Every structure is written in structure tokens, then in C-alpha cells.
Amino acid sequence: MIFRRNLCASPLCSCGSIENTEHYLLHCFKYNDIRRTTIHTLTDYTDINIALLLYGLPDQIVMFLKWSMRLSLELKDLLRLIT
């Protein structure tokens, strides 16, 4: 995700896995608490997936991006990463 856009030096997440959008938003253990607070509070959705997050739940994604502090970019740049 951010490696492909030349925003970091390595394609690896700091947890050791390959970092991509799905890993960052749904699987990285480092963000489990933030994920529970932002994304997993959506009780109307039983199957949270990348397409739903990126195209159907922009408020939750922006909140996740801010709270995870993984990216130190302006909000407009964060939105550019997920679109």
C-alpha cells in the first residue's frame, strides 16, 4: 500500500508481514484494539471486507487511519491512499 506509493522504504509491516491494504485494515495484530473501536463496532455488517470498508464505510476508515497513526500524512493524502 504505502510502499508502492514510495511513502516508506520497505513492503513489510513492522509486525513482519507483507503490508497491503487488507493486512493493515483487517489483519495486523498491532491494530486490533483500534479495529475493534472503529470497524468492528458496525453491528449491521456481518461480513466486513475490503470493498465494503473502502467504498461503503469511509467514516470508519478515516477514523481507523487517524487513530492508528500508522501514516503521518495529511487527511487528503490518507484518502488518496484508499481510493
Number of C-alpha atoms within 10 A of each C-alpha: 17 15 14 11 8 10 12 12 9 13 16 13 16 11 10 9 13 15 20 15 15 14 15 20 22 17 14 18 11 13 18 16 11 17 24 12 15 18 21 17 11 13 7 8 11 8 7 13 12 15 10 12 18 18 11 11 14 14 13 19 21 17 15 20 22 17 15 18 10 12 15 12 13 10 13 8 11 16 15 9 12 14 7
